[in-house]
Amino acid sequence: MQYIDAAVFLDSAGDHTVIDVRSPSEFRQGHIPGAFNLPLFDDEERRRIGTLYHDSGKDASVLLGFDLVGPKMSRYVKQAQKLVKGKQMLMHCWRGGLRSSSMAWLLELAGFRIKILQGGYKAYRAFIRRNIGSGYELVVLGGKTGSGKSEILRQLDSSGEQILDLEKIACHKGSAFGHLGQQEQPTNEQFENNLFSVLHSLNPAKPVWLEDESRSIGIVSLPDLFIDRMKASPLIYIETDKESRIRRLISDYAGYDPDFLDASVQRISSRLGSLNTKLVTQAIRNRNFEDACRLLLNYYDKLYMAGIQARDQSRIFVIKPGSGNPETIAVEILAFHNRVLNATQANDVSKKAI
């Protein structure tokens, strides 16, 4: 068996099967995207070993581990044969210790060739949190709620640009109503893992387009380092009139059950105030979605503009689209980026050279 660091491990993961030998609950909490779980111990076994280690020491816990693993050795080999194409695999446990080395020893006896992540999953987590977003040119799409940023982002993707869809990765659209129509959100740990995995698959020589988001997207949060890199990146602010935004929001949300919409309003009732909460709820019950949206946008617009004011204003570029069509806007934004942002970056480079 061979030990490799996190950077080499991740670069090799695209061509090799990754086997995670931690317990099922550890795997559910967070794992390397694409990895398969082949636990050396299940959750109850791991609990028993941990308790014995605490009460009686390492030797007693290791002997218990041998007793538990012995009857399952052939099962591990059969499972590995089903999971792994060929005979080469990557493997890790929590800290690159006994669990991964023990499983690797067994599977190598069965003819597999194994590389183990030095420092285990803990080292992987430290690596991605230290490097997330590093080396990529981020271009942020901004605009008030209902500006169509997500649709424009998808158009950029269709035109061959690289995008990072944070809301898709988070399984949430980023507002009190953002959970509607979405799958269950991942754990925060898994969200960070998935985010890094998508970024790692992109070409650092090309711009990466993403939508402006606050730190929290539903129950998950963007890593501090990534937020800092977003804030330091250029932001193209799409200026859209309020009536167009209201029409888009009605199209997106009016089809949901009023009870679900009302529950979402209650999530922000303390910030809306009792009177506005009551007025929005009544408007939804009366299916007067235009008034409901107008009231809600008063809140969301103030919140969003406060975030915009906190950014470096020299890195904000306003664009007023000549059309409400996302495809047309995407073309305008690309032209703007190539004309203005590239020129700005070239000017910054020349100033540094001087």
C-alpha atoms as a printed R data frame, in Angstrom:
    type eleno elety resid chain resno       x       y       z
1   ATOM     1    CA   MET     A     1   0.000   0.000   0.000
2   ATOM     2    CA   GLN     A     2   1.101   3.555  -0.699
3   ATOM     3    CA   TYR     A     3   0.247   6.768   1.181
4   ATOM     4    CA   ILE     A     4  -0.471   9.937  -0.848
5   ATOM     5    CA   ASP     A     5  -1.398  13.492   0.158
6   ATOM     6    CA   ALA     A     6  -4.793  15.126  -0.370
7   ATOM     7    CA   ALA     A     7  -3.829  16.996  -3.546
8   ATOM     8    CA   VAL     A     8  -2.558  13.858  -5.295
9   ATOM     9    CA   PHE     A     9  -5.493  11.843  -3.942
10  ATOM    10    CA   LEU     A    10  -8.061  14.245  -5.416
11  ATOM    11    CA   ASP     A    11  -6.265  14.473  -8.753
12  ATOM    12    CA   SER     A    12  -6.335  10.659  -8.932
13  ATOM    13    CA   ALA     A    13  -9.966  10.290  -7.826
14  ATOM    14    CA   GLY     A    14 -11.355  10.833 -11.325
15  ATOM    15    CA   ASP     A    15  -9.622   7.702 -12.591
16  ATOM    16    CA   HIS     A    16  -9.903   5.463  -9.524
17  ATOM    17    CA   THR     A    17 -12.665   4.137  -7.288
18  ATOM    18    CA   VAL     A    18 -12.602   5.836  -3.875
19  ATOM    19    CA   ILE     A    19 -13.425   3.604  -0.900
20  ATOM    20    CA   ASP     A    20 -14.363   5.205   2.426
21  ATOM    21    CA   VAL     A    21 -14.036   2.679   5.273
22  ATOM    22    CA   ARG     A    22 -15.548   4.891   7.988
23  ATOM    23    CA   SER     A    23 -18.851   3.994   9.638
24  ATOM    24    CA   PRO     A    24 -22.177   4.674   7.856
25  ATOM    25    CA   SER     A    25 -23.043   7.624  10.116
26  ATOM    26    CA   GLU     A    26 -19.651   9.248   9.492
27  ATOM    27    CA   PHE     A    27 -20.183   8.781   5.753
28  ATOM    28    CA   ARG     A    28 -23.666  10.331   5.891
29  ATOM    29    CA   GLN     A    29 -22.344  13.376   7.752
30  ATOM    30    CA   GLY     A    30 -19.914  14.109   4.934
31  ATOM    31    CA   HIS     A    31 -17.869  12.240   2.349
32  ATOM    32    CA   ILE     A    32 -15.773  12.807  -0.754
33  ATOM    33    CA   PRO     A    33 -18.242  13.071  -3.678
34  ATOM    34    CA   GLY     A    34 -18.285   9.850  -5.692
35  ATOM    35    CA   ALA     A    35 -16.815   7.724  -2.885
36  ATOM    36    CA   PHE     A    36 -18.311   4.363  -1.916
37  ATOM    37    CA   ASN     A    37 -18.820   3.391   1.716
38  ATOM    38    CA   LEU     A    38 -17.280   0.045   2.685
39  ATOM    39    CA   PRO     A    39 -17.280   0.380   6.481
40  ATOM    40    CA   LEU     A    40 -14.834  -1.681   8.487
41  ATOM    41    CA   PHE     A    41 -17.204  -1.271  11.465
42  ATOM    42    CA   ASP     A    42 -20.860  -0.339  11.565
43  ATOM    43    CA   ASP     A    43 -22.030   2.405  13.917
44  ATOM    44    CA   GLU     A    44 -22.740   0.085  16.864
45  ATOM    45    CA   GLU     A    45 -19.415  -1.729  16.469
46  ATOM    46    CA   ARG     A    46 -17.564   1.561  16.338
47  ATOM    47    CA   ARG     A    47 -19.348   2.695  19.506
48  ATOM    48    CA   ARG     A    48 -18.385  -0.536  21.321
49  ATOM    49    CA   ILE     A    49 -14.726  -0.225  20.296
50  ATOM    50    CA   GLY     A    50 -14.596   3.421  21.330
51  ATOM    51    CA   THR     A    51 -16.115   2.660  24.738
52  ATOM    52    CA   LEU     A    52 -13.701  -0.224  25.334
53  ATOM    53    CA   TYR     A    53 -10.733   1.938  24.293
54  ATOM    54    CA   HIS     A    54 -11.804   4.562  26.818
55  ATOM    55    CA   ASP     A    55 -12.383   2.046  29.617
56  ATOM    56    CA   SER     A    56  -9.669  -0.557  29.015
57  ATOM    57    CA   GLY     A    57  -7.124   0.871  26.583
58  ATOM    58    CA   LYS     A    58  -5.884   0.267  23.051
59  ATOM    59    CA   ASP     A    59  -4.938  -3.408  23.301
60  ATOM    60    CA   ALA     A    60  -8.403  -4.491  24.422
61  ATOM    61    CA   SER     A    61 -10.143  -2.415  21.747
62  ATOM    62    CA   VAL     A    62  -7.853  -3.793  18.991
63  ATOM    63    CA   LEU     A    63  -8.653  -7.372  20.057
64  ATOM    64    CA   LEU     A    64 -12.377  -6.595  19.928
65  ATOM    65    CA   GLY     A    65 -11.844  -5.153  16.447
66  ATOM    66    CA   PHE     A    66 -10.218  -8.431  15.335
67  ATOM    67    CA   ASP     A    67 -13.162 -10.392  16.721
68  ATOM    68    CA   LEU     A    68 -15.654  -8.208  14.850
69  ATOM    69    CA   VAL     A    69 -13.777  -8.116  11.550
70  ATOM    70    CA   GLY     A    70 -12.777 -11.789  11.358
71  ATOM    71    CA   PRO     A    71 -16.173 -13.252  10.340
72  ATOM    72    CA   LYS     A    72 -16.693 -10.476   7.742
73  ATOM    73    CA   MET     A    73 -13.376 -10.649   5.868
74  ATOM    74    CA   SER     A    74 -14.657 -12.555   2.835
75  ATOM    75    CA   ARG     A    75 -17.669 -10.211   2.662
76  ATOM    76    CA   TYR     A    76 -15.376  -7.174   2.429
77  ATOM    77    CA   VAL     A    77 -13.492  -8.739  -0.481
78  ATOM    78    CA   LYS     A    78 -16.701  -9.612  -2.331
79  ATOM    79    CA   GLN     A    79 -18.072  -6.101  -1.836
80  ATOM    80    CA   ALA     A    80 -14.831  -4.572  -3.095
81  ATOM    81    CA   GLN     A    81 -14.928  -6.790  -6.175
82  ATOM    82    CA   LYS     A    82 -18.403  -5.426  -6.967
83  ATOM    83    CA   LEU     A    83 -17.458  -1.783  -6.374
84  ATOM    84    CA   VAL     A    84 -14.040  -1.584  -8.001
85  ATOM    85    CA   LYS     A    85 -13.379  -1.937 -11.717
86  ATOM    86    CA   GLY     A    86  -9.983  -3.489 -12.129
87  ATOM    87    CA   LYS     A    87  -7.671  -3.876  -9.161
88  ATOM    88    CA   GLN     A    88  -6.659  -0.311  -8.245
89  ATOM    89    CA   MET     A    89  -8.431   1.849  -5.686
90  ATOM    90    CA   LEU     A    90  -8.021   4.839  -3.408
91  ATOM    91    CA   MET     A    91  -8.941   4.438   0.250
92  ATOM    92    CA   HIS     A    92  -9.299   6.485   3.411
93  ATOM    93    CA   CYS     A    93 -10.680   6.428   6.922
94  ATOM    94    CA   TRP     A    94 -10.913   9.323   9.398
95  ATOM    95    CA   ARG     A    95  -7.216   9.984  10.038
96  ATOM    96    CA   GLY     A    96  -5.447   7.456   7.802
97  ATOM    97    CA   GLY     A    97  -4.926   5.079  10.706
98  ATOM    98    CA   LEU     A    98  -5.888   1.556  11.664
99  ATOM    99    CA   ARG     A    99  -9.151   1.233   9.783
100 ATOM   100    CA   SER     A   100  -7.788   2.079   6.338
101 ATOM   101    CA   SER     A   101  -4.498   0.214   6.812
102 ATOM   102    CA   SER     A   102  -6.345  -2.880   8.073
103 ATOM   103    CA   MET     A   103  -8.794  -2.926   5.181
104 ATOM   104    CA   ALA     A   104  -5.982  -2.227   2.712
105 ATOM   105    CA   TRP     A   105  -3.963  -5.145   4.112
106 ATOM   106    CA   LEU     A   106  -6.892  -7.503   3.619
107 ATOM   107    CA   LEU     A   107  -7.778  -6.324   0.118
108 ATOM   108    CA   GLU     A   108  -4.166  -6.381  -1.027
109 ATOM   109    CA   LEU     A   109  -4.064 -10.050  -0.006
110 ATOM   110    CA   ALA     A   110  -7.008 -10.445  -2.404
111 ATOM   111    CA   GLY     A   111  -5.000  -8.871  -5.241
112 ATOM   112    CA   PHE     A   112  -6.017  -5.190  -5.073
113 ATOM   113    CA   ARG     A   113  -3.510  -2.340  -5.329
114 ATOM   114    CA   ILE     A   114  -4.330   0.457  -2.911
115 ATOM   115    CA   LYS     A   115  -3.275   4.047  -2.277
116 ATOM   116    CA   ILE     A   116  -4.281   5.508   1.094
117 ATOM   117    CA   LEU     A   117  -5.018   9.160   1.820
118 ATOM   118    CA   GLN     A   118  -2.358  10.383   4.236
119 ATOM   119    CA   GLY     A   119  -4.142  11.889   7.229
120 ATOM   120    CA   GLY     A   120  -7.495  10.499   6.057
121 ATOM   121    CA   TYR     A   121 -10.761  12.367   5.616
122 ATOM   122    CA   LYS     A   122  -9.622  14.900   8.225
123 ATOM   123    CA   ALA     A   123  -6.713  15.893   5.947
124 ATOM   124    CA   TYR     A   124  -9.073  16.119   2.965
125 ATOM   125    CA   ARG     A   125 -11.376  18.467   4.859
126 ATOM   126    CA   ALA     A   126  -8.476  20.696   5.887
127 ATOM   127    CA   PHE     A   127  -7.215  20.760   2.291
128 ATOM   128    CA   ILE     A   128 -10.513  21.787   0.687
129 ATOM   129    CA   ARG     A   129 -11.273  24.454   3.285
130 ATOM   130    CA   ARG     A   130  -7.804  25.908   2.753
131 ATOM   131    CA   ASN     A   131  -8.029  25.900  -1.049
132 ATOM   132    CA   ILE     A   132 -11.697  26.354  -1.947
133 ATOM   133    CA   GLY     A   133 -12.022  28.878  -4.773
134 ATOM   134    CA   SER     A   134  -8.273  29.449  -4.963
135 ATOM   135    CA   GLY     A   135  -6.868  29.902  -8.467
136 ATOM   136    CA   TYR     A   136 -10.212  30.624 -10.166
137 ATOM   137    CA   GLU     A   137 -11.439  33.858 -11.746
138 ATOM   138    CA   LEU     A   138 -14.915  34.308 -10.279
139 ATOM   139    CA   VAL     A   139 -17.450  36.612 -11.955
140 ATOM   140    CA   VAL     A   140 -20.529  37.257  -9.825
141 ATOM   141    CA   LEU     A   141 -24.008  37.996 -11.203
142 ATOM   142    CA   GLY     A   142 -25.886  40.394  -8.944
143 ATOM   143    CA   GLY     A   143 -29.345  41.897  -8.908
144 ATOM   144    CA   LYS     A   144 -32.371  42.246  -6.672
145 ATOM   145    CA   THR     A   145 -34.724  39.334  -6.001
146 ATOM   146    CA   GLY     A   146 -36.601  38.378  -9.160
147 ATOM   147    CA   SER     A   147 -33.975  39.717 -11.573
148 ATOM   148    CA   GLY     A   148 -33.686  36.330 -13.264
149 ATOM   149    CA   LYS     A   149 -30.091  35.658 -12.243
150 ATOM   150    CA   SER     A   150 -30.582  31.886 -12.115
151 ATOM   151    CA   GLU     A   151 -32.081  31.801 -15.615
152 ATOM   152    CA   ILE     A   152 -29.244  33.943 -16.967
153 ATOM   153    CA   LEU     A   153 -26.716  31.661 -15.299
154 ATOM   154    CA   ARG     A   154 -28.280  28.657 -17.041
155 ATOM   155    CA   GLN     A   155 -28.092  30.511 -20.363
156 ATOM   156    CA   LEU     A   156 -24.404  31.169 -19.792
157 ATOM   157    CA   ASP     A   157 -23.977  27.461 -19.144
158 ATOM   158    CA   SER     A   158 -25.811  26.614 -22.378
159 ATOM   159    CA   SER     A   159 -23.535  28.968 -24.309
160 ATOM   160    CA   GLY     A   160 -20.448  27.084 -23.144
161 ATOM   161    CA   GLU     A   161 -19.397  29.248 -20.181
162 ATOM   162    CA   GLN     A   162 -18.326  27.707 -16.885
163 ATOM   163    CA   ILE     A   163 -20.857  28.189 -14.106
164 ATOM   164    CA   LEU     A   164 -20.984  27.390 -10.416
165 ATOM   165    CA   ASP     A   165 -24.646  26.947  -9.467
166 ATOM   166    CA   LEU     A   166 -24.542  27.454  -5.703
167 ATOM   167    CA   GLU     A   167 -28.301  27.080  -5.320
168 ATOM   168    CA   LYS     A   168 -28.282  23.751  -7.143
169 ATOM   169    CA   ILE     A   169 -25.437  22.478  -4.974
170 ATOM   170    CA   ALA     A   170 -27.238  23.711  -1.829
171 ATOM   171    CA   CYS     A   171 -30.658  22.364  -2.971
172 ATOM   172    CA   HIS     A   172 -32.121  25.742  -2.017
173 ATOM   173    CA   LYS     A   173 -32.947  28.991  -3.832
174 ATOM   174    CA   GLY     A   174 -31.625  31.223  -1.104
175 ATOM   175    CA   SER     A   175 -34.688  32.970   0.381
176 ATOM   176    CA   ALA     A   176 -37.352  32.090   2.947
177 ATOM   177    CA   PHE     A   177 -39.176  30.466   0.006
178 ATOM   178    CA   GLY     A   178 -36.049  28.803  -1.366
179 ATOM   179    CA   HIS     A   179 -36.824  25.299  -0.084
180 ATOM   180    CA   LEU     A   180 -40.018  25.027  -2.139
181 ATOM   181    CA   GLY     A   181 -39.744  22.382  -4.854
182 ATOM   182    CA   GLN     A   182 -36.246  21.360  -3.746
183 ATOM   183    CA   GLN     A   183 -34.698  18.134  -2.499
184 ATOM   184    CA   GLU     A   184 -33.573  17.823   1.114
185 ATOM   185    CA   GLN     A   185 -30.488  19.935   1.720
186 ATOM   186    CA   PRO     A   186 -27.145  18.228   2.378
187 ATOM   187    CA   THR     A   187 -25.312  18.637   5.658
188 ATOM   188    CA   ASN     A   188 -23.116  21.732   5.758
189 ATOM   189    CA   GLU     A   189 -20.049  19.489   5.604
190 ATOM   190    CA   GLN     A   190 -21.311  17.699   2.513
191 ATOM   191    CA   PHE     A   191 -22.269  21.002   0.899
192 ATOM   192    CA   GLU     A   192 -18.677  22.201   1.238
193 ATOM   193    CA   ASN     A   193 -17.399  18.896  -0.172
194 ATOM   194    CA   ASN     A   194 -19.765  19.111  -3.152
195 ATOM   195    CA   LEU     A   195 -18.889  22.759  -3.759
196 ATOM   196    CA   PHE     A   196 -15.176  21.998  -3.860
197 ATOM   197    CA   SER     A   197 -15.768  18.983  -6.114
198 ATOM   198    CA   VAL     A   198 -17.641  21.050  -8.721
199 ATOM   199    CA   LEU     A   199 -14.999  23.792  -8.631
200 ATOM   200    CA   HIS     A   200 -12.204  21.225  -8.892
201 ATOM   201    CA   SER     A   201 -13.779  19.909 -12.112
202 ATOM   202    CA   LEU     A   202 -13.632  23.340 -13.804
203 ATOM   203    CA   ASN     A   203 -10.859  24.876 -15.881
204 ATOM   204    CA   PRO     A   204  -8.991  27.524 -13.825
205 ATOM   205    CA   ALA     A   205  -7.871  29.224 -17.053
206 ATOM   206    CA   LYS     A   206 -11.468  30.276 -17.832
207 ATOM   207    CA   PRO     A   207 -13.867  32.530 -15.854
208 ATOM   208    CA   VAL     A   208 -16.340  30.888 -13.503
209 ATOM   209    CA   TRP     A   209 -19.772  32.544 -13.382
210 ATOM   210    CA   LEU     A   210 -21.896  32.350 -10.252
211 ATOM   211    CA   GLU     A   211 -24.851  34.077  -8.672
212 ATOM   212    CA   ASP     A   212 -24.457  36.520  -5.799
213 ATOM   213    CA   GLU     A   213 -25.475  34.804  -2.564
214 ATOM   214    CA   SER     A   214 -25.442  35.635   1.106
215 ATOM   215    CA   ARG     A   215 -23.371  33.520   3.459
216 ATOM   216    CA   SER     A   216 -26.315  31.230   4.272
217 ATOM   217    CA   ILE     A   217 -28.286  29.341   1.640
218 ATOM   218    CA   GLY     A   218 -31.070  27.719   3.588
219 ATOM   219    CA   ILE     A   219 -29.486  25.659   6.374
220 ATOM   220    CA   VAL     A   220 -26.018  25.501   4.784
221 ATOM   221    CA   SER     A   221 -23.345  28.192   4.768
222 ATOM   222    CA   LEU     A   222 -20.601  29.119   2.357
223 ATOM   223    CA   PRO     A   223 -17.066  28.762   3.778
224 ATOM   224    CA   ASP     A   224 -15.536  32.026   5.008
225 ATOM   225    CA   LEU     A   225 -12.640  31.806   2.556
226 ATOM   226    CA   PHE     A   226 -14.999  31.336  -0.383
227 ATOM   227    CA   ILE     A   227 -17.195  34.261   0.714
228 ATOM   228    CA   ASP     A   228 -14.094  36.458   0.899
229 ATOM   229    CA   ARG     A   229 -13.119  35.462  -2.636
230 ATOM   230    CA   MET     A   230 -16.622  36.172  -3.902
231 ATOM   231    CA   LYS     A   231 -16.608  39.638  -2.338
232 ATOM   232    CA   ALA     A   232 -13.240  40.421  -3.882
233 ATOM   233    CA   SER     A   233 -14.453  39.375  -7.355
234 ATOM   234    CA   PRO     A   234 -16.130  41.655  -9.905
235 ATOM   235    CA   LEU     A   235 -19.919  41.786  -9.661
236 ATOM   236    CA   ILE     A   236 -22.116  42.519 -12.673
237 ATOM   237    CA   TYR     A   237 -25.282  44.079 -11.280
238 ATOM   238    CA   ILE     A   238 -28.325  43.447 -13.478
239 ATOM   239    CA   GLU     A   239 -30.717  46.365 -13.088
240 ATOM   240    CA   THR     A   240 -34.290  45.177 -13.650
241 ATOM   241    CA   ASP     A   241 -37.530  47.075 -13.064
242 ATOM   242    CA   LYS     A   242 -39.744  46.033 -10.186
243 ATOM   243    CA   GLU     A   243 -42.769  45.079 -12.287
244 ATOM   244    CA   SER     A   244 -40.738  42.574 -14.298
245 ATOM   245    CA   ARG     A   245 -39.399  41.090 -11.100
246 ATOM   246    CA   ILE     A   246 -42.898  40.754  -9.654
247 ATOM   247    CA   ARG     A   247 -44.105  38.937 -12.783
248 ATOM   248    CA   ARG     A   248 -41.188  36.506 -12.576
249 ATOM   249    CA   LEU     A   249 -41.792  35.796  -8.885
250 ATOM   250    CA   ILE     A   250 -45.488  35.157  -9.500
251 ATOM   251    CA   SER     A   251 -44.553  32.725 -12.266
252 ATOM   252    CA   ASP     A   252 -42.083  30.940  -9.996
253 ATOM   253    CA   TYR     A   253 -44.100  30.696  -6.779
254 ATOM   254    CA   ALA     A   254 -47.849  31.249  -7.300
255 ATOM   255    CA   GLY     A   255 -48.377  27.559  -8.080
256 ATOM   256    CA   TYR     A   256 -47.392  26.378  -4.597
257 ATOM   257    CA   ASP     A   257 -49.885  25.521  -1.874
258 ATOM   258    CA   PRO     A   258 -50.844  28.712   0.045
259 ATOM   259    CA   ASP     A   259 -50.112  26.878   3.315
260 ATOM   260    CA   PHE     A   260 -46.508  26.319   2.188
261 ATOM   261    CA   LEU     A   261 -46.182  29.955   1.136
262 ATOM   262    CA   ASP     A   262 -47.638  31.142   4.445
263 ATOM   263    CA   ALA     A   263 -45.211  28.945   6.395
264 ATOM   264    CA   SER     A   264 -42.358  30.546   4.457
265 ATOM   265    CA   VAL     A   265 -43.614  34.031   5.308
266 ATOM   266    CA   GLN     A   266 -43.673  33.083   8.995
267 ATOM   267    CA   ARG     A   267 -39.947  32.266   8.799
268 ATOM   268    CA   ILE     A   268 -39.193  35.965   8.346
269 ATOM   269    CA   SER     A   269 -42.130  37.411  10.293
270 ATOM   270    CA   SER     A   270 -39.908  38.923  12.988
271 ATOM   271    CA   ARG     A   271 -38.043  40.897  10.318
272 ATOM   272    CA   LEU     A   272 -41.112  41.779   8.263
273 ATOM   273    CA   GLY     A   273 -42.989  43.071  11.289
274 ATOM   274    CA   SER     A   274 -46.427  41.954  12.455
275 ATOM   275    CA   LEU     A   275 -48.406  44.292  10.167
276 ATOM   276    CA   ASN     A   276 -46.536  43.388   6.965
277 ATOM   277    CA   THR     A   277 -46.658  39.696   7.851
278 ATOM   278    CA   LYS     A   278 -50.429  39.941   8.233
279 ATOM   279    CA   LEU     A   279 -50.822  41.856   4.949
280 ATOM   280    CA   VAL     A   280 -48.642  39.397   2.995
281 ATOM   281    CA   THR     A   281 -50.475  36.398   4.446
282 ATOM   282    CA   GLN     A   282 -53.869  37.905   3.583
283 ATOM   283    CA   ALA     A   283 -52.719  38.689   0.053
284 ATOM   284    CA   ILE     A   284 -51.550  35.108  -0.453
285 ATOM   285    CA   ARG     A   285 -54.839  33.699   0.909
286 ATOM   286    CA   ASN     A   286 -56.736  35.972  -1.493
287 ATOM   287    CA   ARG     A   287 -54.379  34.867  -4.304
288 ATOM   288    CA   ASN     A   288 -53.385  38.482  -4.734
289 ATOM   289    CA   PHE     A   289 -49.789  37.531  -5.469
290 ATOM   290    CA   GLU     A   290 -48.879  40.898  -6.952
291 ATOM   291    CA   ASP     A   291 -49.482  42.712  -3.661
292 ATOM   292    CA   ALA     A   292 -47.763  39.912  -1.718
293 ATOM   293    CA   CYS     A   293 -44.665  40.177  -3.916
294 ATOM   294    CA   ARG     A   294 -44.611  43.947  -3.731
295 ATOM   295    CA   LEU     A   295 -44.644  43.872   0.078
296 ATOM   296    CA   LEU     A   296 -42.004  41.155   0.250
297 ATOM   297    CA   LEU     A   297 -39.728  42.946  -2.209
298 ATOM   298    CA   ASN     A   298 -39.693  46.013   0.038
299 ATOM   299    CA   TYR     A   299 -37.985  43.785   2.617
300 ATOM   300    CA   TYR     A   300 -35.731  41.800   0.264
301 ATOM   301    CA   ASP     A   301 -34.585  44.850  -1.717
302 ATOM   302    CA   LYS     A   302 -33.405  46.660   1.414
303 ATOM   303    CA   LEU     A   303 -31.628  43.531   2.599
304 ATOM   304    CA   TYR     A   304 -29.891  42.969  -0.726
305 ATOM   305    CA   MET     A   305 -28.841  46.589  -1.224
306 ATOM   306    CA   ALA     A   306 -27.290  46.636   2.262
307 ATOM   307    CA   GLY     A   307 -25.088  43.758   1.105
308 ATOM   308    CA   ILE     A   308 -24.212  45.581  -2.113
309 ATOM   309    CA   GLN     A   309 -23.206  48.715  -0.203
310 ATOM   310    CA   ALA     A   310 -20.802  46.651   1.895
311 ATOM   311    CA   ARG     A   311 -18.842  45.564  -1.198
312 ATOM   312    CA   ASP     A   312 -15.958  47.348  -2.899
313 ATOM   313    CA   GLN     A   313 -17.876  49.742  -5.173
314 ATOM   314    CA   SER     A   314 -15.048  49.837  -7.712
315 ATOM   315    CA   ARG     A   315 -15.687  46.132  -8.375
316 ATOM   316    CA   ILE     A   316 -19.407  46.589  -9.153
317 ATOM   317    CA   PHE     A   317 -20.461  47.045 -12.796
318 ATOM   318    CA   VAL     A   318 -24.088  47.948 -13.588
319 ATOM   319    CA   ILE     A   319 -25.756  46.656 -16.737
320 ATOM   320    CA   LYS     A   320 -29.249  47.678 -17.874
321 ATOM   321    CA   PRO     A   321 -30.436  44.977 -20.273
322 ATOM   322    CA   GLY     A   322 -32.359  46.064 -23.330
323 ATOM   323    CA   SER     A   323 -34.552  42.972 -23.069
324 ATOM   324    CA   GLY     A   324 -36.074  40.756 -20.394
325 ATOM   325    CA   ASN     A   325 -35.109  37.629 -22.316
326 ATOM   326    CA   PRO     A   326 -32.488  35.617 -20.327
327 ATOM   327    CA   GLU     A   327 -30.779  34.431 -23.518
328 ATOM   328    CA   THR     A   328 -30.407  37.988 -24.806
329 ATOM   329    CA   ILE     A   329 -29.225  39.236 -21.413
330 ATOM   330    CA   ALA     A   330 -26.601  36.467 -21.259
331 ATOM   331    CA   VAL     A   331 -25.228  37.638 -24.628
332 ATOM   332    CA   GLU     A   332 -25.131  41.265 -23.403
333 ATOM   333    CA   ILE     A   333 -23.359  40.242 -20.190
334 ATOM   334    CA   LEU     A   334 -20.726  38.242 -22.057
335 ATOM   335    CA   ALA     A   335 -20.066  41.171 -24.391
336 ATOM   336    CA   PHE     A   336 -19.866  43.513 -21.397
337 ATOM   337    CA   HIS     A   337 -17.455  41.178 -19.626
338 ATOM   338    CA   ASN     A   338 -15.187  40.892 -22.636
339 ATOM   339    CA   ARG     A   339 -15.214  44.633 -23.262
340 ATOM   340    CA   VAL     A   340 -15.135  46.168 -19.782
341 ATOM   341    CA   LEU     A   341 -13.906  43.622 -17.263
342 ATOM   342    CA   ASN     A   342 -11.076  42.306 -19.409
343 ATOM   343    CA   ALA     A   343  -9.946  45.895 -20.063
344 ATOM   344    CA   THR     A   344 -10.133  46.649 -16.323
345 ATOM   345    CA   GLN     A   345  -8.072  43.600 -15.465
346 ATOM   346    CA   ALA     A   346  -5.473  44.472 -18.100
347 ATOM   347    CA   ASN     A   347  -5.257  47.988 -16.629
348 ATOM   348    CA   ASP     A   348  -4.783  46.536 -13.126
349 ATOM   349    CA   VAL     A   349  -1.938  44.350 -14.398
350 ATOM   350    CA   SER     A   350  -0.215  47.307 -16.094
351 ATOM   351    CA   LYS     A   351  -0.459  49.375 -12.891
352 ATOM   352    CA   LYS     A   352   1.160  46.567 -10.905
353 ATOM   353    CA   ALA     A   353   3.935  46.334 -13.514
354 ATOM   354    CA   ILE     A   354   4.630  50.075 -13.138
